[in-house]
Amino acid sequence: MFTGLVEDRGTVQLLEKNGSAIDLTLEISELITNDAHIGDSVAINGCCLTVVEINSGTLKFQAGAETLEKTNLGLLSQGDQVNIERPLAADGRLGGHFVQGHVDGVGSIKSIDRDGEWITMWFEVPEALSLQMVPKGSVTVDGISLTIVECQPATFSIALIPHTLEVTTLGQKQIGSVVNIETDILGKYVQKLIPLKLDGFNERQ
């Protein structure tokens, strides 16, 4: 379980094809590497991956075909930066929202509107994902817990403060950039339970 509060940015050192999977080696700060162990979970652009190798200043992960199909990890190149977050400690503060690290799909940046140091971004997403969003609700974009400003069929917007732009990769993105999207788990449960509740109600009529 994660919170969507990015702790660090890593840099792709090596990306190797391994059949239908990839081996991903990231240069990461000592904040993360000194606390890492083989088998640990780490969110990479919001996608939960397992540490399989630790070296000085680097961590190695593997991503399979399903992960590559649902996320933007297969689009990475050497030198690209990614958002990093370790799992929430049992005694830690939940500063963002409940993030599983299970990416639902990808979206793309539709527009970037600047207002001084602030930026409003609009994202295009599959309509099935936008149905799980509400204004002022939470969404995870490339592992970042964000608050939705507006949502429409197949699009939504967020307002980014200077701090978020500085410490995450969103400040480097351009129109058309592909991002990982994870909707709020609460919205998924509500969406599934309402039809079941209605079916039960109709059966009693």
N, C-alpha and C positions, 0 to 999 in steps of 0.2 A: 504494500500500500504506500502511495506517495501523496504529496500535497500540491504539487504543481509549482512549488517555489524553487526555482532553479538555483543550484549551489555553485555551479562552475560552467565554463565552456571548455570542451575538449576539441582537439584538432585531429583530423583523420591523418594518421601516419602511413597506414598501409591498408589496402582493401584488396583481398584475394578471393577469386572465385573458387568455390569448392563444390563442384557439381551444380545443383540447383540452389545452393546456399552460398553465403559469403563469410569469410573470416575478417573481422573488423578490428584493427588495432588503433587505439586512440592515445594521443599524448594528453595527459591530464595532470593537473596540479597536485602537489603533495597532500593537499587537503583531502583528496579522494584516494589517491594511491596508497598513502601511508596507513589508511584505515581499511583497505580492501583485503578480501580473502577469496580464495578460489571457491566458486559456488554462490557468491553474493549476487544479489539482484541490484541492477543499476538501471535507471531510466535514461535512455539515450533518445533525445528528441521526443520524449514521452513514451517510448517503447521499452518495456521491461525486458532486459537481456541479462544473461548470466556471465559472470566473470569466469573465463576458462584459462587465463594465463596472466601472470603479473611479472612485469619487469621494471627496471628503474625508470620511473616517469611515464610508464605506459600500462594500459590494461587491454586485454584482448577479449573479444566477444565473438559469438557466432549467431548468424541470423538465417533461418530457414526460408523455404519457398513461401510459406504462408505469411510470414512476417514481411518478406520483400514485396508480396502482392498487396498487402494492406497498408504499407507505410512508405515513407520517402527514403528509407535507408539504402535501398538499391540505387538511388540516384546520386549518392555521395561520391565525391572524388577526393583524391589526396589533397590535403590542405584545407578542406572544408571544415567549418566549425559546427559543433553540435551542442545542445543543451544537456547538462548532466544534473541528475538528482539521485541521491541515495534514498533508500526507503525510510519512512517515518519511524523514528524510535518510539517505543511504547510510552515513554515519558515525555515525548516531544510535543510541541505546540502545533496544532492544526491551523496554520496561517492561511492556507489556500482553501482547497476543498478535497473531498475524497477522490483520489485519482488512482485507478487500478494499474495503469501502465499497459492496458490492453487497447491499442489503437483501433478505432472503429473504421477508419478510412482516411483518405486524403482529401484536401481541398486545395484551392489555389487563391492567391491574392488578386482580387478584382480591381481594387483602387487603393491609393495611399493619399490621404488628404492631410496636409501639414497646417498646423495652427501654432506658430511659434515653435516651442520645443516639444509640443504635443503632436501626436499623429493619430488619426482615425483610419483604421483599415477595414475594408470590406472584403469578405471571403466568399467564394463560391464553393458550395458543398453539395453532395447528393441530397435530394429532398428528404430522403429517409432520415438523414441526420438532422436536418433543420427542424423536422417535426418534433425532435426531442429537446429543442431549445426554447427558452422563454426570455423576454427582456429582463435584465437584472439577474438572470441565472448565470451559472458557471459553465465554462467550457475550457477544455485543454487544447492549446495550439502549440505543437512542437514541444510538449511537456510543460507549458507555462499555464498556470491557472489564471484565467481571465474572466472578466465580467462582461456579459453580452449587453450591448447598448440597444441595438435593434435587431430583429430577426424577421425574415420574410421567406417565402418558399425558395429554398436552395441558396439563400444568402444570409449572412449576418455581419454585424459590425462590432468592433471593439475600439475603445479609446486607450491609447498607450501613453503612459507617463514617461518622462525622460529616463528615470531609473531603469524601467523595464527595457527600454531601447538600448541602454548602455550595457546591462549585465546579461542580456540574452541575445540570441541570434536574430530576433525580429528586427533589430535596428539595421541589419545588413540585407534584409529581404527587398525584393523588387516586385513590381506587378508581374504576375504569372508564376511566381515562386510557389512550389508545391510544399504544403505543410501537413503534418500529422494532426488528426482531429480525434479527440475522445470526448464524447458527450457525458453529461452528468449521469452517474449510475441511478440516481433517484428518478430521473426522467425516463430511463429505460424501464424501470419497474412499473411506474405509473402507466406508461404506454401499453405494457403487456397486461396489466391487471384490469384496466378499465373494460376492455372487450369481454373478459371473463365475467366481470361483475354484471355487465349488461346482459350477457347471455343467461346468467342465473336469474336475473330479474324477469326477463322475457319468458323463461320457462315457468315462472310462478304465476304468470298472468292467465 
